[in-house]
Amino acid sequence: MRAFETSLPIDEVLAELTTSLRARSNAVLVAPPGAGKTTRVPLALLDEPWVAGRKLILLEPRRLAARAAADRMARTLGEEVGETIGLRVRLGSKISRKTRIEVVTEGVFARMILDDPGLDGIAAVLFDEFHERSLDADLGLALAIDAQGGLRDDLRLLVMSATLDGARVSRLLGDAAVIESEGRAFPVETRYLGRDPNRRIDEQVADAVTRALRADSGSILVFLPGQGEIRRVDLLLRDRVKDPLIDLAPLYGALDRAEQDLAVGPLAAGRRKVVLATSIAETSLTIEGVRVVIDSGLARIPVYEPDIGLTRLETVRVSRAAADQRRGRAGRTEPGICYRLWEEAGTGALEPFARPEILSADLAPLLLDCAAWGVTDPTTLAFLDSPPAPAVKEARALLRQLHSLHPDGRITETGRRLRELPLPPRLARMVLSAGEIGQEREAADLAAILVERGLGGESVDLTERVDRFRRERSKRAEDMRRMADGWARSSRIAQPTLGSMSVGALLTLAYPDRIAKARGKPGEFLMANGRGGSVEPHDRLAKEPYLAVAEIAGGAASARILAAAPITAEAIEAALGEDIVRRDEITFDRQAKALRARAVRRYGALSLNERPLPVPATEEAARALANGIASIGLDQLPWSRALSQWRERVVFLRNAEGAEWPDLSDEALATSVEDWLAPHLVGRSGLNDIAPDLLSESLRGLLPWNLQRRLDAEAPTHVEVPTGSQIPVDYGSTEGPVLAVRVQELFGLDQHPSLAGGRVPLILHLLSPAQRPIQITRDLPGFWRGSWAAVRADMRGQYPKHPWPEDPIAAPPTRRAKPRGS
């Protein structure tokens, strides 16, 4: 095994690792950040007999990490990148005939293995930082396992990670050996600063940085969720930090190499730096001089929503594993300090590990790659987490819409052409389609700034960004323009149809479902997929009637449009004319309580234009009116007192006797409004057209004829009392049916009156001669025998002109007072 001048913690397990890979094809290496696995393991394996002059491939999750790993290994060998150590990333490669170790990004490897399934000349593939669980890494490993099983039984696979469930990966690799390195880290003191929900995170981070600069020595690494927060913290600190020996250094993937080197590289003696980084700095990178970490506890991740086919960026709490890695950065070279912007108790509530991207990503690229591999069902491959069925279904639907897959899941010729462009399927479709009208270069430039963040500036308006990108003179922009030129050349056809499409119109070729129409407030838009989004009211795009949206962030309630371009109504018609539907629509105006008819030209959720129409006398209109009235409440209908009582009587008998009586509750009537009310509304357009007689006819039709006679017998409107008076029954009381009657009219009655064939006693509200309640009873004979004597004693003095007999059962009932002189 190769010897090294300097010692690293990983050296303690290198012998075990090399022995394992000599005996078996696969292994898992778990080692904490800073152990040296990224740069030491490939060099240690290079001279193994099973390599035999072939190459090793080292996969890194990001270009910055890949470049840093290649640089460090090349320096260890005293060489330049491009000799023994090669680099293969999207914006350029440094590979030569001497190259034995290629450091590649995970996305590049996926294309490598798809183009060469046998991985000719490759001895082993090393998956570094696999715990990040990117979609490209999961796909690359699944394809490598498949190739190993069918084409290359001599291929070695090594999965390396800082925090990982090694046992799960071991099972995926056929019970591969798991080798663990303890690493070597200095102690890190953790200080919890808490978080004020009423203040912006960037302000609190800036406070923490200024506090750490005063209290602690050494350079500071700050973790923030994204570029926006980094820019804002950078501006705040430039106002506060006046020490010329302190450098402020942003660090994220969209920066040019020189700016990234400033953040990562060593400092001159006596200087300090504050590195403002995204999660890109959690692992792989070694940043010189850092002994203080400030962790916002946040990260920004893409989240795919299969139901609307939209990937949005969402800010989330980091996992415990990520928080521990961030904390560990402070103890790489000496004892350090970690400030956390949350309460200590909140650490236990963090998810243990980050959610794998395969569970929340747009799976269209993965499905297309699988189809190119010859696999129509991705769940048959060896994924650590199986792709979710809803996302797979949505991805299949999109790829069929793009004519990239046959119905049986096999790749089409169009799909193969899309795969030739190293772009997501939607953007590849845009560039290829633009080639048919001679605008392939315009589309390629647009695709370039969408896949390479930061190019062309940060304006929401993609028209402005494309223009700036074409004039930008940075090396990254020049490299990306060369790449875009290659895409354009491969998409060009001999005699294209001449066309002229704006940036917004070109976007419709990739994202037709994201055409957006202005609504209500300035800056508020509704997209064709039904999702809302907004731009700042002061942004120039806020005044546009239509936008073509490429990127969005945030949840459904507060989605922010990050990248879009204006588009005219005429361009929408030209691009999407075949999919624009013209139909007559009937809606219910809740304020007017009436129907409105209109002829609408609609694309998805968007009404592009409309004109009013007379409300037609159709059953569809009648159903719309009935449902509209139900939505504002059936109490809005013209109920007469008689109809309300009739309904209450039916409800009473249903409660008393069961389901043979129809359910006339509010809920049941609202649910079945199309059945009982709508048939009577044909030719009517509003609530004002519904008369009480029509409502009565509609509702009474719900009672079968055999129950109509029983209704009068078992739930009469009135009850005859001993005096012969017909007293109305109140069926609307929550207590039950109530009969309010003067007590003198019940004299001589020795049985309690009842309803429903004698099953339900009436609730008697016994009244005084002045119609005031004196007693409520469900047992009249019991009242006569019991509390009547006390009531009689009280009432005789108040109403001396009315009879109050000692024995009311024997007394004659009366409506009148006692005769004069009696």
C-alpha positions in Angstrom: 0.0 0.0 0.0 1.2 3.5 -0.9 2.9 5.5 1.9 2.1 9.1 2.7 4.2 11.8 4.2 1.5 13.2 6.5 -0.8 11.2 8.8 -4.6 11.4 8.6 -7.1 9.7 10.8 -8.4 7.6 7.9 -4.9 5.9 7.7 -5.9 3.6 10.6 -8.5 1.7 8.5 -6.8 1.8 5.1 -5.3 -1.7 5.6 -8.7 -3.1 6.5 -10.3 -1.4 3.6 -7.8 -2.6 1.0 -7.9 -6.1 2.4 -11.7 -6.1 2.1 -11.8 -4.9 -1.5 -9.2 -7.5 -2.5 -11.5 -10.2 -1.2 -14.9 -8.8 -2.2 -16.2 -6.4 -4.8 -18.1 -4.0 -2.6 -17.5 -2.1 0.7 -18.9 0.7 2.8 -16.7 3.2 4.6 -18.1 5.5 7.3 -15.8 8.2 8.4 -16.5 11.7 10.0 -15.7 14.9 8.2 -12.0 15.7 8.3 -10.9 12.1 8.5 -9.3 12.3 5.1 -11.4 9.7 3.2 -12.0 11.9 0.1 -8.4 12.5 -0.8 -6.5 9.6 0.9 -8.7 6.6 0.0 -8.4 6.9 -3.9 -4.6 7.3 -3.7 -4.4 4.3 -1.3 -6.3 2.1 -3.7 -4.5 3.2 -6.9 -1.7 0.6 -6.7 -4.0 -2.4 -5.7 -3.5 -5.4 -7.9 -7.2 -5.5 -8.9 -6.8 -2.0 -10.4 -4.1 -3.2 -12.8 -3.5 0.0 -14.7 -7.2 0.9 -15.0 -8.9 4.0 -13.6 -10.6 4.8 -10.4 -13.7 7.1 -10.5 -14.3 9.3 -7.4 -17.8 10.8 -7.3 -18.4 14.2 -5.6 -21.8 15.8 -5.0 -20.7 19.3 -6.3 -18.2 20.9 -8.6 -16.6 22.8 -5.9 -16.0 19.7 -3.8 -14.8 17.8 -6.9 -12.3 20.6 -7.8 -11.1 20.8 -4.2 -10.6 17.0 -4.0 -8.7 16.9 -7.3 -6.5 19.8 -6.3 -5.6 18.3 -3.0 -4.8 14.9 -4.3 -2.7 16.4 -7.2 -0.7 18.5 -4.6 -0.1 15.3 -2.5 1.5 13.8 -5.6 3.4 17.0 -6.5 1.5 17.3 -9.8 -1.1 19.5 -11.5 -4.7 18.4 -12.0 -4.9 16.7 -15.4 -2.0 14.4 -14.8 -2.5 11.4 -12.5 -5.5 13.1 -11.0 -8.1 14.2 -13.5 -11.3 16.3 -13.2 -14.5 15.9 -15.1 -17.3 18.4 -14.4 -19.9 20.2 -16.4 -18.0 23.3 -17.3 -14.7 21.7 -18.3 -12.5 18.7 -17.8 -8.8 18.1 -17.2 -8.1 14.6 -18.3 -4.9 13.2 -20.0 -3.5 9.8 -21.0 -1.7 9.8 -17.6 -4.9 10.1 -15.6 -5.6 7.2 -13.2 -8.1 8.8 -10.9 -11.0 10.8 -12.3 -12.9 13.1 -9.9 -16.3 13.6 -11.4 -19.6 15.1 -10.2 -22.5 12.7 -9.6 -24.5 14.1 -12.6 -21.6 13.6 -15.0 -21.1 10.0 -13.8 -24.8 9.1 -14.5 -24.2 10.2 -18.1 -20.9 8.3 -18.3 -22.4 5.0 -17.2 -25.4 5.4 -19.5 -23.1 6.1 -22.5 -20.8 3.2 -21.5 -22.7 0.6 -19.4 -19.6 -1.6 -19.2 -17.5 1.2 -17.7 -14.6 0.1 -19.9 -11.2 0.7 -18.3 -12.7 1.5 -14.9 -11.6 -0.6 -12.0 -13.8 1.0 -9.2 -16.3 3.7 -8.6 -16.1 5.5 -5.2 -19.2 7.3 -4.1 -18.1 10.0 -1.7 -20.4 11.9 0.7 -23.2 9.4 -0.2 -25.2 10.6 2.9 -26.3 13.6 0.9 -28.4 11.2 -1.0 -28.7 13.2 -4.2 -30.9 11.8 -7.0 -27.8 11.5 -9.3 -25.9 9.6 -6.6 -28.8 7.2 -6.0 -29.2 6.6 -9.8 -25.5 6.2 -10.3 -25.2 3.6 -7.6 -28.3 1.7 -8.9 -26.9 1.6 -12.4 -23.4 0.6 -11.2 -24.9 -2.3 -9.1 -26.9 -3.4 -12.2 -23.8 -3.2 -14.4 -21.8 -5.1 -11.8 -24.4 -7.9 -11.8 -24.8 -8.2 -15.5 -21.7 -6.9 -17.3 -18.8 -6.3 -14.9 -18.5 -8.8 -12.0 -14.9 -7.5 -11.5 -16.1 -3.9 -10.9 -15.5 -2.6 -7.4 -18.0 -0.3 -5.6 -17.1 1.7 -2.5 -19.7 3.9 -0.8 -18.1 6.5 1.6 -20.0 8.8 3.9 -19.7 10.9 7.0 -23.1 10.1 8.5 -24.9 7.1 7.1 -26.8 4.0 8.1 -24.0 1.7 7.0 -26.0 -1.4 7.5 -28.7 -0.4 5.0 -26.1 0.4 2.3 -24.3 -2.8 3.1 -27.4 -4.9 2.4 -27.9 -2.9 -0.9 -24.4 -3.9 -1.9 -24.9 -7.6 -1.1 -23.9 -7.5 2.6 -20.7 -5.7 1.9 -18.2 -5.1 4.7 -18.7 -1.9 6.7 -15.5 -0.2 7.8 -15.7 2.6 10.3 -13.1 5.3 11.1 -13.3 7.2 14.3 -11.7 10.2 12.8 -10.0 12.8 14.9 -11.7 16.0 16.0 -11.0 18.6 18.6 -13.7 19.5 21.2 -16.3 22.1 20.1 -18.2 24.2 22.6 -21.8 24.7 21.6 -23.6 28.0 22.4 -27.3 28.3 21.8 -28.5 31.8 20.9 -32.1 31.1 20.3 -34.2 32.6 17.5 -36.5 35.6 17.5 -39.4 34.8 15.1 -40.2 38.5 14.7 -36.8 39.3 13.2 -35.2 38.3 9.9 -32.7 35.4 10.0 -30.1 37.5 8.2 -30.2 40.2 10.9 -29.8 37.6 13.7 -26.9 35.9 11.9 -25.2 39.3 11.4 -25.6 39.9 15.2 -24.0 36.5 15.9 -21.1 37.2 13.6 -20.3 40.5 15.2 -20.5 39.0 18.6 -18.2 36.1 17.7 -15.7 38.5 16.1 -15.4 40.4 19.4 -15.4 37.3 21.7 -13.5 34.6 19.8 -10.4 34.2 17.7 -10.0 32.6 14.4 -12.0 32.6 11.2 -15.7 32.1 11.1 -17.8 29.8 8.9 -21.5 30.8 8.7 -24.2 28.4 7.4 -27.1 30.1 5.6 -29.9 28.6 3.6 -29.3 30.3 0.2 -27.7 33.0 -1.9 -30.3 35.6 -1.0 -29.5 35.4 2.7 -25.8 35.3 2.0 -26.0 38.6 0.0 -28.1 40.3 2.8 -25.8 39.2 5.6 -22.8 40.3 3.5 -24.3 43.8 3.1 -25.1 44.0 6.8 -21.5 43.0 7.8 -19.8 45.3 5.4 -21.5 48.2 7.3 -20.5 46.8 10.6 -17.1 45.2 10.2 -14.5 47.9 9.6 -11.3 45.9 10.5 -9.2 45.8 7.3 -7.7 42.4 8.5 -11.1 40.7 8.3 -12.2 39.4 4.9 -15.9 38.7 4.0 -16.1 35.7 1.7 -19.4 34.4 0.3 -19.4 30.7 -0.8 -22.0 29.0 -3.0 -22.0 27.0 -6.2 -22.9 29.9 -8.5 -19.7 31.9 -7.7 -16.8 32.1 -10.1 -13.7 30.0 -9.2 -11.7 33.0 -8.0 -14.4 33.9 -5.5 -14.7 30.3 -4.3 -10.9 30.1 -3.9 -11.0 33.3 -1.7 -13.4 31.5 0.7 -11.7 28.1 0.7 -8.0 29.0 0.5 -5.5 29.8 3.2 -5.1 33.3 4.7 -2.0 35.4 5.2 -0.7 35.6 8.7 -2.7 37.9 11.0 -5.8 37.9 8.8 -9.2 36.5 9.6 -12.2 35.7 7.3 -15.9 35.3 7.6 -17.1 32.7 5.1 -20.9 33.0 4.4 -21.8 29.6 2.9 -24.7 27.4 2.0 -24.8 23.7 2.9 -22.1 23.3 0.2 -19.5 23.7 3.1 -20.9 20.9 5.3 -18.6 18.2 4.0 -15.9 17.5 1.5 -14.3 21.0 1.7 -11.6 22.0 4.1 -11.7 25.7 4.8 -8.4 26.9 6.3 -8.4 28.6 9.7 -12.0 28.1 10.8 -12.5 27.5 14.5 -15.9 29.2 14.9 -19.2 28.0 13.2 -22.4 30.0 13.2 -25.4 27.8 12.1 -28.7 29.3 11.1 -30.2 25.8 11.3 -31.7 26.2 7.8 -31.2 24.8 4.4 -32.9 25.3 1.0 -34.0 22.2 -0.9 -36.0 21.5 -4.1 -39.4 19.9 -3.4 -41.4 18.4 -6.3 -45.2 18.4 -6.2 -46.4 15.6 -8.5 -50.0 16.9 -8.6 -49.0 20.1 -10.4 -45.7 19.0 -11.9 -43.8 21.8 -10.2 -40.5 21.9 -8.4 -40.2 24.7 -5.9 -37.4 25.7 -3.5 -38.3 25.3 0.2 -36.5 26.5 3.3 -36.4 23.7 5.9 -34.8 22.9 9.2 -31.6 21.0 8.8 -31.3 17.4 10.1 -29.5 16.5 13.3 -26.8 14.8 11.2 -26.3 18.0 9.1 -26.2 20.1 12.3 -23.6 17.8 13.8 -21.5 18.1 10.6 -21.7 21.8 10.6 -20.7 21.9 14.2 -17.8 19.6 13.5 -16.3 22.1 11.1 -15.2 24.2 14.1 -13.0 21.4 15.5 -11.0 20.3 12.4 -7.7 21.8 13.4 -8.1 23.0 17.0 -10.7 23.4 19.8 -13.6 25.4 18.4 -17.0 27.1 19.1 -20.4 26.6 17.4 -23.2 29.1 17.8 -26.6 27.7 17.0 -29.5 30.0 16.3 -32.1 27.9 18.0 -32.8 26.7 21.6 -31.0 23.7 22.9 -34.3 21.8 23.3 -34.9 22.2 19.6 -32.1 20.0 18.6 -34.0 16.9 19.7 -36.9 17.8 17.4 -34.7 17.8 14.3 -35.1 14.9 11.8 -32.2 12.4 12.3 -31.1 12.5 8.6 -31.8 14.7 5.6 -34.7 13.4 3.4 -33.3 11.6 0.3 -33.8 13.7 -2.9 -35.4 10.7 -4.6 -38.4 11.0 -2.3 -39.1 14.6 -3.2 -37.7 15.2 -6.7 -39.0 15.5 -10.2 -38.4 11.9 -11.4 -38.7 12.7 -15.2 -34.9 12.8 -15.7 -34.5 9.6 -13.7 -37.2 7.8 -15.7 -35.7 8.9 -19.0 -32.3 7.7 -17.9 -33.7 4.3 -16.8 -35.5 3.9 -20.1 -32.2 4.6 -21.9 -30.7 1.9 -19.7 -33.4 -0.5 -20.8 -35.4 -0.4 -17.6 -39.1 0.5 -17.9 -39.8 0.3 -14.2 -37.3 2.1 -12.0 -38.4 0.2 -8.9 -36.7 -2.9 -10.2 -33.3 -1.3 -9.8 -31.4 -1.4 -6.5 -32.3 2.0 -4.9 -31.8 2.5 -1.2 -35.2 4.2 -1.2 -37.7 3.2 -3.9 -39.0 6.1 -6.1 -42.5 7.2 -4.9 -45.3 5.9 -7.0 -47.1 9.3 -7.5 -43.9 11.0 -8.7 -43.2 8.1 -11.0 -46.7 8.3 -12.5 -46.4 12.1 -13.0 -42.9 11.7 -14.6 -44.3 9.0 -17.0 -47.1 11.3 -18.0 -44.7 14.2 -18.7 -42.3 12.1 -20.7 -45.2 10.7 -22.8 -46.4 14.3 -23.3 -42.9 15.1 -24.6 -43.1 12.0 -26.8 -40.1 10.6 -25.0 -41.6 7.3 -23.9 -43.7 4.6 -25.6 -46.8 3.6 -23.7 -44.9 0.5 -22.5 -42.2 2.7 -21.0 -39.5 2.1 -23.6 -37.6 5.2 -24.8 -38.6 6.7 -28.2 -36.3 8.3 -30.8 -37.3 11.7 -29.5 -36.4 10.6 -26.0 -33.0 9.6 -27.2 -32.5 13.0 -28.8 -33.6 14.7 -25.5 -31.0 12.6 -23.7 -28.2 13.7 -26.0 -28.5 17.2 -24.4 -27.2 17.2 -20.8 -30.3 19.1 -19.7 -33.5 18.2 -17.8 -36.1 16.8 -20.2 -38.3 20.0 -20.3 -35.3 22.2 -21.2 -34.0 19.7 -23.7 -37.4 19.7 -25.4 -37.3 23.6 -25.5 -33.9 23.6 -27.2 -34.8 20.9 -29.7 -38.2 22.5 -30.6 -36.5 25.9 -30.9 -34.2 24.4 -33.5 -37.2 23.7 -35.8 -37.7 27.5 -36.1 -34.1 28.6 -36.2 -33.9 29.8 -32.6 -31.9 27.0 -31.0 -29.2 29.4 -29.8 -31.7 31.7 -28.0 -33.2 28.6 -26.3 -29.7 27.2 -25.4 -28.7 30.5 -23.8 -32.0 30.5 -21.8 -31.4 26.9 -20.8 -27.8 27.8 -19.7 -28.9 30.4 -17.2 -31.6 28.1 -15.8 -29.2 25.2 -15.1 -26.2 27.3 -14.0 -27.3 29.5 -11.2 -26.1 33.1 -11.0 -25.3 33.6 -14.6 -26.8 36.8 -16.1 -27.3 38.3 -12.6 -30.2 37.8 -10.2 -33.1 39.6 -11.8 -36.4 37.8 -11.8 -36.8 38.8 -15.4 -35.1 36.1 -17.6 -35.1 38.4 -20.6 -32.8 40.7 -18.8 -30.6 37.8 -17.5 -30.2 36.3 -21.0 -29.1 39.7 -22.3 -26.6 40.1 -19.5 -25.3 36.5 -19.8 -24.5 37.2 -23.5 -22.3 40.2 -22.5 -20.8 38.7 -19.3 -17.0 38.2 -19.5 -16.3 35.8 -16.6 -14.7 32.5 -17.3 -17.7 30.7 -16.1 -20.0 32.6 -18.5 -17.6 31.9 -21.4 -17.5 28.2 -20.5 -21.3 28.1 -20.3 -21.7 30.0 -23.6 -19.4 27.4 -25.3 -21.6 24.6 -23.8 -24.8 26.4 -25.0 -23.3 26.7 -28.4 -22.8 22.9 -28.5 -26.4 22.3 -27.5 -27.5 24.7 -30.2 -25.4 23.0 -32.9 -26.8 19.5 -32.0 -30.4 20.9 -32.2 -30.0 22.8 -35.5 -31.8 21.4 -38.5 -30.9 22.0 -42.1 -33.8 24.2 -43.1 -35.7 25.5 -40.1 -39.0 27.3 -40.2 -38.2 30.9 -39.6 -39.6 32.1 -36.4 -39.2 34.8 -33.8 -40.1 33.8 -30.2 -39.5 35.9 -27.1 -37.9 34.5 -24.0 -41.4 34.1 -22.5 -42.6 32.3 -25.6 -39.5 30.0 -25.6 -40.3 29.1 -22.0 -43.7 27.8 -23.1 -41.9 25.0 -24.9 -40.5 23.8 -21.6 -43.1 24.9 -19.0 -46.5 25.3 -20.8 -48.2 24.6 -17.4 -46.6 27.6 -15.9 -48.1 30.4 -18.0 -49.3 32.9 -15.4 -52.0 35.6 -15.5 -52.1 38.7 -13.4 -54.9 38.9 -10.8 -56.1 41.3 -8.2 -53.2 42.9 -6.5 -50.1 44.1 -8.3 -47.5 41.3 -8.5 -50.0 38.5 -7.9 -50.3 35.8 -10.5 -52.2 32.6 -11.1 -50.5 29.8 -13.1 -52.1 27.5 -15.6 -51.5 24.6 -13.2 -53.7 26.3 -10.6 -50.8 27.4 -8.3 -50.4 31.1 -7.3 -47.2 33.0 -7.2 -46.0 36.6 -6.8 -43.2 39.0 -7.5 -42.4 42.1 -5.5 -44.9 44.9 -6.3 -42.1 47.2 -7.3 -40.6 44.7 -9.8 -41.1 45.5 -13.4 -42.7 42.2 -14.1 -45.4 43.0 -11.5 -47.3 45.1 -14.1 -47.2 42.5 -16.8 -50.6 40.9 -17.8 -49.0 37.5 -18.5 -45.7 35.8 -17.4 -44.0 32.5 -18.4 -42.6 31.2 -15.1 -39.5 29.0 -14.8 -38.8 28.8 -11.1 -40.7 29.3 -7.9 -40.0 29.1 -4.2 -42.1 28.7 -1.1 -45.3 27.0 -0.2 -48.7 27.3 -1.8 -49.8 30.1 0.5 -46.8 32.4 -0.3 -45.0 31.1 -3.4 -42.4 33.5 -4.8 -41.6 33.7 -8.5 -37.8 33.5 -8.8 -37.4 33.4 -12.6 -39.9 34.4 -15.3 -40.3 36.4 -18.5 -43.2 38.5 -19.9 -45.3 37.0 -22.6 -48.1 38.5 -24.7 -51.6 37.1 -25.2 -50.8 36.7 -28.9 -47.7 34.7 -28.1 -49.7 32.4 -25.8 -52.2 31.9 -28.6 -49.4 31.1 -31.1 -47.6 28.7 -28.8 -50.5 26.9 -27.1 -53.4 27.5 -29.5 -54.1 23.8 -29.9 -54.5 23.3 -26.2 -56.6 26.4 -25.6 -60.2 25.4 -25.0 -63.3 27.5 -25.9 -66.4 26.7 -23.9 -69.5 28.3 -22.5 -69.3 28.5 -18.7 -72.0 29.1 -16.1 -71.0 30.3 -12.7 -73.0 31.4 -9.6 -72.4 35.0 -8.5 -72.6 34.8 -4.7 -73.1 38.5 -4.2 -75.9 38.8 -6.8 -77.3 35.4 -5.9 -77.7 34.7 -9.5 -76.1 32.8 -12.4 -73.7 34.4 -14.9 -73.0 32.9 -18.3 -70.0 33.6 -20.4 -68.1 32.3 -23.4 -64.5 31.6 -22.2 -61.3 30.7 -23.9 -59.4 28.8 -21.2 -55.9 27.3 -20.9 -55.6 25.2 -17.8 -56.7 27.3 -14.8 -56.5 30.5 -16.7 -59.3 32.4 -18.4 -57.6 34.1 -21.4 -60.6 36.1 -22.5 -64.4 36.0 -22.1 -67.7 37.6 -23.1 -71.1 37.5 -21.4 -73.9 35.3 -22.7 -77.6 35.0 -21.7 -78.2 32.3 -19.1 -79.5 29.2 -21.0 -82.6 27.4 -19.9 -80.8 24.1 -19.5 -80.6 21.4 -16.8 -76.9 22.2 -16.4 -77.8 25.8 -15.5 -80.5 24.7 -13.2 -78.0 22.5 -11.3 -75.5 25.4 -11.1 -78.2 27.6 -9.6 -79.3 24.9 -7.1 -75.7 24.3 -6.0 -75.0 28.0 -5.8 -77.9 28.6 -3.5 -76.8 25.6 -1.4 -73.4 27.3 -1.1 -74.8 30.5 0.4 -77.3 28.6 2.6 -80.7 27.1 2.1 -82.1 29.6 4.6 -81.9 32.1 1.7 -84.8 30.4 0.0 -88.3 31.9 0.4 -89.6 29.6 3.2 -93.2 30.2 4.2 -94.2 29.5 7.8 -96.4 26.6 6.7 -93.6 25.0 4.6 -91.1 25.4 7.5 -93.5 23.6 9.9 -94.2 20.9 7.3 -90.5 20.2 7.1 -90.1 20.3 10.9 -93.0 17.7 11.1 -91.2 15.3 8.7 -87.9 15.8 10.6 -89.7 15.0 13.9 -91.2 11.8 12.5 -87.8 10.7 11.0 -86.3 11.1 14.5 -89.2 9.3 16.1 -89.8 6.4 13.6 -86.7 6.0 11.5 -85.3 6.1 8.0 -88.6 5.4 6.2 -89.2 9.2 6.5 -86.9 11.3 4.2 -84.0 13.2 5.7 -84.8 16.9 5.4 -81.9 18.2 7.5 -79.9 21.1 6.2 -77.0 18.9 5.4 -79.0 16.3 3.6 -81.0 18.9 1.6 -77.8 20.7 0.6 -76.1 17.5 -0.5 -79.1 16.4 -2.6 -80.0 19.8 -4.0 -79.5 18.7 -7.6 -82.2 16.0 -7.1 -85.0 17.9 -5.4 -84.6 21.5 -6.3 -82.7 21.7 -9.6 -85.4 20.0 -11.8 -87.8 22.9 -10.8 -85.3 25.6 -11.7 -84.9 25.1 -15.5 -85.3 28.6 -17.1 -84.6 30.4 -13.8 -81.4 32.3 -13.3 -81.4 33.7 -9.8 -82.7 33.4 -6.3 -85.3 36.1 -7.0 -86.9 33.8 -9.6 -87.8 31.2 -7.0 -91.3 31.8 -5.5 -92.6 30.2 -2.3 -95.0 28.0 -4.2 -92.1 26.6 -6.3 -90.1 25.8 -3.2 -93.0 24.2 -1.6 -93.7 22.0 -4.6 -90.0 21.0 -4.8 -89.7 20.1 -1.2 -93.1 18.3 -0.7 -92.2 16.1 -3.6 -89.7 14.4 -1.4 -92.5 12.8 0.8 -93.9 9.6 -0.8 -97.7 9.5 -1.1 -98.1 6.8 1.5 -96.4 8.9 4.1 -98.4 12.1 3.3 -101.6 10.8 5.1 -99.6 9.5 8.0 -98.0 12.9 8.4 -101.3 14.5 9.2 -102.3 11.7 11.6 -99.0 11.3 13.5 -97.7 14.8 13.4 -100.7 17.1 13.0 -100.3 20.8 12.6 -102.8 21.4 15.5 -104.0 19.4 18.5 -107.6 19.6 19.7 -107.9 20.2 23.5 -110.9 19.5 25.7 -112.5 23.0 25.0 -112.5 22.2 21.3 -109.8 24.7 20.5 -107.3 23.7 17.8 -103.9 24.6 19.2 -100.8 24.7 16.8 -97.9 22.4 17.6 -94.4 23.9 17.5 -92.1 21.2 15.9 -89.1 23.6 15.8 -88.1 23.4 19.4 -84.9 21.6 20.3 -86.8 20.0 23.2 -89.3 18.3 21.0 -92.8 19.1 19.8 -94.4 21.8 22.1 -98.0 22.6 22.7 -98.5 26.0 24.5 -102.0 26.1 25.9 -103.8 27.8 28.8 -104.2 25.4 31.7 -108.0 26.0 32.0 -108.5 24.5 28.5 -107.1 21.2 29.8 -109.4 20.7 32.8 -111.0 17.3 32.7 -108.0 15.7 30.7 -106.7 12.7 32.6 -104.3 11.4 29.8 -101.2 13.2 28.5 -101.5 14.1 24.8 -99.0 12.4 22.4 -97.9 12.2 18.8 -96.5 9.6 16.4 -99.1 7.0 17.3 -98.8 7.6 21.0 -95.0 7.1 21.1 -93.9 10.6 21.7 -95.5 12.8 24.5 -96.1 16.4 23.7 -94.2 18.9 25.8 -97.0 21.0 27.4 -96.2 24.6 28.1 -99.1 25.4 30.5 -100.0 29.0 30.4 -101.7 31.5 32.7 -104.8 33.5 31.6 -102.2 36.1 30.5 -100.5 33.6 28.2 -97.4 33.4 30.5 -95.8 30.0 31.2 -96.6 28.6 34.6 -95.4 25.0 34.2 -93.7 22.7 31.6 -94.7 19.0 31.8 -94.5 15.7 29.9 -96.9 14.1 32.5 -100.2 16.0 32.8 -101.9 13.5 35.2 -98.8 13.7 37.4 -99.0 17.4 37.4 -102.7 17.4 38.4 -101.9 15.1 41.3 -98.7 16.8 42.3 -97.6 20.4 41.8 -101.1 21.7 40.7 -101.9 22.5 44.3 -98.9 24.9 44.7 -99.6 26.4 41.3 -103.3 26.9 42.2 -102.4 28.6 45.5 -100.1 31.0 43.6 -102.4 31.7 40.6 -105.7 32.2 42.5 -104.5 35.5 43.9 -103.1 36.7 40.6 -106.1 35.7 38.5 -109.2 35.6 40.8 -111.6 35.9 37.9 -110.5 32.5 36.4 -111.3 29.1 37.8 -108.7 27.3 39.8 -110.5 24.1 41.0 -109.0 21.8 43.6 -109.7 18.8 41.3 -109.0 19.9 37.8 -109.7 16.4 36.4 -113.3 16.7 37.6 -113.7 20.4 36.5 -115.1 21.4 33.1 -112.6 22.9 30.7 -113.1 26.6 29.8 -111.8 29.4 27.6 -113.5 32.1 29.7 -113.3 33.7 33.1 -115.9 32.9 35.9 -119.4 34.4 35.4 -119.9 37.7 37.3 -120.8 37.2 40.9 -119.7 33.6 41.0 
